[in-house]
């Protein structure tokens, strides 16, 4: 019995690090927001609800690693677009906020 328990323990100790190494980081394909990502993932790409940050920030839906659906993109300059996205590009109607003479 001790021999079986030892074999199972060794198997778990060996396979766990291999399993952790096989887990891939979820990628965002827009360079300006690809530094960190927290959210859902599918096949190694951001997919579903998530937040991606880099020089800029995007909070919303992703598909195949790109903003897709409803989301908020905030540029490092403070400008912001809230609306629809289609594979990384603004699509449809939305709200674009920017400062003019120091005011929103």
Secondary structure, DSSP 8 states (H G I E B T S, - for coil): -HHHHHHHHHHHHHHHHHHHHH----B-S-GGG-SEEEEEEETTEEEEEEEEESSSEEEEEEETTEEEEEEEEE-TTS-EEEEEEETTEEEEEEEEE--BTTB-
